[in-house]
Every structure is written in C-alpha cells, then in structure tokens.
Amino acid sequence: MTWNPARTISLIAAFCGMALGPLALGACSEEPAVLEGCECIPVEFGPGEPAQPSCEEALCPTVVASEGSEGSGPFVVDEDALSCALDALAQRTPGWIAWSWTGLEGQYTDLGYVRIRSDGSAVRRDWGQEDLSLVVNAAVFGELSEAASYADCLDEAEAEARFDCMRRELASVSQTCNYGWLDEGV
C-alpha cells in the first residue's frame, strides 16, 4: 500500500469530527481536543515511523535485543537497559521506555515505547518491519499490569522472557491516542 492522500484526508476528518470536501486540504480549523493521558503523544497519520513521546525524557537507554537467523540464533539483549526499564515499570517512574528488537538478520523488527505515569496508567505503541511493510499500531492509553508483576520479571531466568515482559500489552485499554497505519514496500 502506498500513501493515499484521500485516506489521509478522511482520517483527519474523522479525527477532527467534521466532514471535509474532497478538496479541503486545510484539515482542522481548530486544534483538536487532546485526550487526558495522550497529551505527550504526537498526532501522526504516517507515512514512516511514529515519533517518541514529546514530554519527558527517556528513563533508560533503548532496550536493544536481537535474535539470530531463522529464530534459532542466540537471543541477545542489553541487560542493563532491560533492568532499568523493568524497574521503571515496577516503580511507576514518570517518563518513557523504549525497545528495539531485530530478528532474522533484520528482516523483522519490533520497536515501541511505553509512556509511564505515576498513577499506573500508560500509553503504549509499537511498530515494526515485516518483510517490505512497516506496520504501525495505534498508541493506546490504559493501565499497566500490577507493579509487582514487573518486579517479578526481573527474577526471570531467561533474558527473552524478561524482554517480553517489559514490552507486554497494557492490562487494559480505555482509549486510543493515535491510530496506526501501514506502509507497504518501504
């Protein structure tokens, strides 16, 4: 799929809550209301990768992991960054953490972030390369898993299990901050 201007205009129209004519390129005449919890998530419609949250700084270095060819190679992860991220999730430290996983020698990637709030709510977004397509999932706002579950992840013996715990889905989702998109042939 290539970038489709008409689809972008219809997405903007849906976001703005107004009907746009086929030649209306000015999009919203007013700034759209920002949902509580989503205020640091840039509103984007693609193409390309989404931006990181715009408020706080990253709490830890990006947790970089990789897996060898055919999924049979060793799983390698930056242990210090992973421990930092799991600790931030367990402590509900305000800010955001990010990850980057590469598999099959770069054929597949999984990137993402979690913006953590001190009350246990968060925004999570992930995206990745699948062959020649970039799939960007929606940025969603909801509740993190229990704090103790992230602390328990630090005790997991396998690095891959700790990594999967760090990037798991939210326990519940209450709203979408920004919808995703697909770029084919990237």
Backbone hydrogen bonds, N-H to C=O, Kabsch-Sander energy under -0.5 kcal/mol:
donor,donor_aa,acceptor,acceptor_aa,energy
8,T,4,N,-2.2
9,I,5,P,-2.5
10,S,6,A,-2.2
11,L,7,R,-2.5
12,I,8,T,-2.6
13,A,9,I,-2.6
14,A,10,S,-2.4
15,F,11,L,-2.6
16,C,12,I,-2.9
17,G,13,A,-1.4
18,M,13,A,-1.8
20,L,18,M,-0.6
24,A,21,G,-1.5
25,L,23,L,-0.9
35,L,33,A,-0.5
38,C,35,L,-2.3
41,I,38,C,-2.1
44,E,42,P,-0.7
54,S,40,C,-3.2
59,L,96,W,-2.8
60,C,96,W,-0.5
63,V,98,A,-2.8
64,V,62,T,-0.9
65,A,100,S,-2.8
66,S,76,V,-2.4
67,E,102,T,-2.2
68,G,74,P,-0.5
71,G,68,G,-1.3
72,S,69,S,-2.0
73,G,69,S,-0.5
76,V,66,S,-2.6
76,V,74,P,-0.6
78,D,64,V,-1.7
79,E,77,V,-1.2
82,L,78,D,-2.3
83,S,79,E,-2.5
84,C,80,D,-2.1
85,A,81,A,-2.4
86,L,82,L,-2.5
87,D,83,S,-2.3
88,A,84,C,-2.2
89,L,85,A,-2.2
90,A,86,L,-2.5
91,Q,87,D,-2.6
92,R,88,A,-0.9
93,T,88,A,-2.1
95,G,116,I,-1.8
96,W,57,E,-1.0
97,I,114,V,-2.1
99,W,112,G,-2.2
100,S,63,V,-2.5
101,W,110,D,-2.7
102,T,65,A,-1.5
103,G,108,Y,-2.7
104,L,68,G,-1.1
105,E,67,E,-0.7
106,G,103,G,-0.7
107,Q,103,G,-0.6
107,Q,104,L,-1.3
108,Y,103,G,-1.9
109,T,129,Q,-1.9
110,D,101,W,-2.2
111,L,127,W,-3.5
112,G,99,W,-1.6
113,Y,125,R,-2.4
114,V,97,I,-2.0
115,R,123,V,-3.1
116,I,95,G,-3.1
116,I,114,V,-0.7
117,R,121,S,-2.1
120,G,117,R,-2.0
122,A,142,G,-2.3
123,V,115,R,-1.8
124,R,140,V,-2.4
125,R,113,Y,-2.1
127,W,111,L,-2.7
128,G,135,V,-2.0
130,E,133,S,-3.1
131,D,107,Q,-1.3
133,S,130,E,-2.0
134,L,183,D,-3.2
135,V,128,G,-2.9
135,V,133,S,-0.6
136,V,134,L,-0.6
136,V,181,W,-3.0
137,N,126,D,-2.4
137,N,135,V,-0.6
139,A,178,N,-2.8
140,V,124,R,-2.3
140,V,138,A,-0.7
141,F,175,Q,-2.9
142,G,122,A,-2.4
143,E,172,S,-1.8
144,L,120,G,-2.9
149,S,146,E,-1.0
150,Y,146,E,-0.9
150,Y,147,A,-0.8
151,A,147,A,-1.6
152,D,148,A,-2.5
153,C,149,S,-1.2
154,L,150,Y,-0.9
154,L,151,A,-0.7
155,D,152,D,-1.4
156,E,153,C,-1.4
162,R,158,E,-1.7
163,F,159,A,-2.4
164,D,160,E,-2.6
165,C,161,A,-2.0
166,M,162,R,-2.0
167,R,163,F,-1.6
168,R,165,C,-1.1
171,A,143,E,-1.9
172,S,143,E,-1.3
174,S,141,F,-2.8
175,Q,141,F,-1.6
177,C,139,A,-3.0
177,C,175,Q,-0.5
178,N,139,A,-1.4
181,W,136,V,-1.4
183,D,134,L,-2.6
184,E,1,M,-2.4
184,E,182,L,-0.5
185,G,132,L,-0.9
186,V,132,L,-2.3
186,V,183,D,-0.5
